[in-house]
Amino acid sequence: MEKVSKKRGKIITDREELLVCQQYKDGWTLRKIATYANISQTTVMAILRRREVPLRNGKQITEEQEKQVIDLYLSGGKIKEIMSKTGVKSEQTIYRIINNTGIDKRRR
């Protein structure tokens, strides 16, 4: 009998987990795998970690970009403006940088 993983939500078979791992190894993005398998990107990551698949490095943010993000934020820059000036393409990344430095978030 095939092993099945289920904590809540969709039941994922052993075979499906192996397919997710293979697709990732073949270069598929998390989003593409999740869409194809009809599961969340979080579930894809959980499968990859459980199966001990080595993860690729995402786009790395340089220390210079982080410094720019902080400087622009502290000088009153809006998130979209900070993104365009620094080349950081994710609002979440901007907020992560701000949160990690302990800066109080401005009210919107």
Beta strands, then each sheet from edge to edge (+ up, - down):
strand 1: 4-5
strand 2: 12-13
sheet 1: 1+ 2-
end
